[in-house]
Amino acid sequence: MSTKNTAGENFLLPNGTFFAELLIFLTVLGVIWRFVVPPIHRVLAEREERVARTAADQQAAREGRAEAEAVYQAALADARVVATGIRKQARDEGNSLITQRRGEAQAHSDAEIAGALAEFEADVERVTAELQDDVDPLARTLADRVLGAEITRAGRG
């Protein structure tokens, strides 16, 4: 057995094929490292940047929504205060108008009653005068019949 034979058959000793395959592997690895990895890194960096920007946008949107909600609640509270003031003012104006109209109605009613009372008193005086004119002759006639003599006006007074 020769050493040359043993060296060709020993798989632990590298030969020319091994070095050729190693050179091809390193070349492919260099090409991948030079031309494939940088675009992948660039795409991954862009994606991470987009994710970070989206997260920041979402946070800004949440903050904007919270601010808008606070402004809305403050405006709603102010509107409620204004509405309460308007209702109170309308209630006060209504009560004032009711009081005014009651006063006017009472004055009108008092005027009507005073007019009716004056008219009634005038009617009483007129009826009293008419009855006086009717009763005087009847009373004289009755007295004349009872006494049997005529009573004069001069004796009456």
C-alpha positions as CSV (number, residue, x, y, z in Angstrom):
1,M,0.0,0.0,0.0
2,S,1.2,3.3,-1.0
3,T,0.7,6.6,0.6
4,K,-0.7,8.1,-2.5
5,N,-3.4,5.6,-2.6
6,T,-4.3,6.1,0.9
7,A,-4.4,9.9,0.5
8,G,-6.9,9.7,-2.3
9,E,-9.1,7.3,-0.4
10,N,-9.0,9.2,2.9
11,F,-12.0,11.3,3.1
12,L,-10.5,13.4,6.0
13,L,-7.8,14.9,3.8
14,P,-9.1,17.7,1.5
15,N,-8.5,17.5,-2.2
16,G,-9.0,19.9,-5.1
17,T,-12.8,19.5,-5.3
18,F,-13.2,20.6,-1.8
19,F,-11.3,23.8,-2.4
20,A,-13.3,24.5,-5.6
21,E,-16.5,24.0,-3.8
22,L,-15.3,26.2,-0.9
23,L,-14.4,28.9,-3.4
24,I,-17.8,28.7,-5.1
25,F,-19.6,28.7,-1.7
26,L,-17.7,31.8,-0.6
27,T,-18.3,33.6,-3.9
28,V,-22.1,32.9,-3.7
29,L,-22.1,34.0,0.0
30,G,-20.2,37.2,-1.0
31,V,-22.8,37.9,-3.8
32,I,-25.7,37.3,-1.5
33,W,-24.1,39.5,1.2
34,R,-23.4,42.3,-1.3
35,F,-26.5,42.3,-3.4
36,V,-29.3,40.5,-1.6
37,V,-28.9,41.4,2.1
38,P,-28.8,45.2,1.8
39,P,-32.2,45.5,0.0
40,I,-33.7,43.2,2.5
41,H,-32.3,45.3,5.3
42,R,-33.6,48.4,3.6
43,V,-37.1,46.9,3.3
44,L,-37.1,45.8,6.9
45,A,-35.9,49.2,8.1
46,E,-38.7,50.9,6.0
47,R,-41.2,48.5,7.4
48,E,-40.1,49.2,11.0
49,E,-40.2,53.0,10.2
50,R,-43.8,52.6,8.9
51,V,-44.8,50.6,11.9
52,A,-43.3,53.3,14.2
53,R,-45.0,56.1,12.2
54,T,-48.3,54.2,12.4
55,A,-48.0,53.8,16.1
56,A,-47.2,57.5,16.5
57,D,-50.1,58.4,14.3
58,Q,-52.4,56.2,16.4
59,Q,-51.1,57.8,19.6
60,A,-51.6,61.3,18.1
61,A,-55.2,60.3,17.0
62,R,-56.0,59.0,20.5
63,E,-54.7,62.2,22.0
64,G,-56.6,64.3,19.5
65,R,-59.8,62.3,20.2
66,A,-59.3,62.8,23.9
67,E,-58.9,66.5,23.4
68,A,-61.9,66.6,21.1
69,E,-63.9,64.7,23.7
70,A,-62.8,67.1,26.5
71,V,-63.8,70.1,24.3
72,Y,-67.1,68.4,23.5
73,Q,-67.9,67.8,27.1
74,A,-66.9,71.3,28.1
75,A,-69.1,72.7,25.3
76,L,-72.0,70.4,26.3
77,A,-71.7,71.6,30.0
78,D,-71.6,75.3,28.8
79,A,-74.7,74.6,26.6
80,R,-76.5,73.1,29.6
81,V,-75.7,76.1,31.7
82,V,-76.9,78.4,29.0
83,A,-80.0,76.4,28.5
84,T,-80.7,76.5,32.2
85,G,-80.4,80.3,32.1
86,I,-82.7,80.6,29.1
87,R,-85.3,78.4,30.8
88,K,-85.1,80.4,34.0
89,Q,-85.3,83.7,32.1
90,A,-88.3,82.4,30.1
91,R,-90.0,81.2,33.3
92,D,-89.4,84.6,34.9
93,E,-90.8,86.4,31.9
94,G,-93.8,84.1,31.8
95,N,-94.5,84.7,35.5
96,S,-94.1,88.4,34.9
97,L,-96.4,88.4,32.0
98,I,-99.0,86.3,33.9
99,T,-98.8,88.8,36.8
100,Q,-99.2,91.7,34.4
101,R,-102.1,90.2,32.6
102,R,-103.8,89.3,36.0
103,G,-103.4,93.0,37.0
104,E,-104.8,94.2,33.8
105,A,-107.7,91.7,34.1
106,Q,-108.3,92.7,37.7
107,A,-108.3,96.4,36.7
108,H,-110.7,95.7,33.8
109,S,-112.9,93.7,36.1
110,D,-112.9,96.4,38.7
111,A,-113.8,99.0,36.0
112,E,-116.6,96.8,34.7
113,I,-117.9,96.2,38.3
114,A,-117.7,99.9,39.1
115,G,-119.6,100.7,35.8
116,A,-122.2,98.1,36.5
117,L,-122.5,99.3,40.2
118,A,-123.0,102.9,39.0
119,E,-125.5,101.8,36.4
120,F,-127.3,99.7,39.1
121,E,-127.4,102.7,41.5
122,A,-128.7,104.9,38.7
123,D,-131.4,102.2,38.0
124,V,-132.2,102.0,41.7
125,E,-132.6,105.8,41.9
126,R,-134.7,105.9,38.8
127,V,-136.9,103.0,39.9
128,T,-137.2,104.6,43.4
129,A,-138.3,107.8,41.8
130,E,-140.8,106.0,39.6
131,L,-142.1,104.0,42.5
132,Q,-142.3,107.2,44.6
133,D,-144.3,108.8,41.9
134,D,-146.6,105.7,41.7
135,V,-146.8,105.1,45.5
136,D,-147.6,108.7,46.6
137,P,-150.9,108.9,44.8
138,L,-151.8,105.4,46.0
139,A,-150.9,106.3,49.6
140,R,-153.0,109.4,49.4
141,T,-155.9,107.6,48.0
142,L,-155.6,104.9,50.7
143,A,-155.4,107.5,53.4
144,D,-158.3,109.4,52.0
145,R,-160.4,106.2,52.1
146,V,-159.3,105.3,55.6
147,L,-159.9,108.8,57.0
148,G,-162.7,109.6,54.8
149,A,-161.3,113.1,54.0
150,E,-158.9,114.4,51.4
151,I,-155.3,114.9,52.5
152,T,-153.4,117.8,51.0
153,R,-149.8,118.1,50.2
154,A,-149.3,121.0,52.5
155,G,-150.5,118.9,55.5
156,R,-148.1,116.2,54.7
157,G,-144.9,118.1,54.9
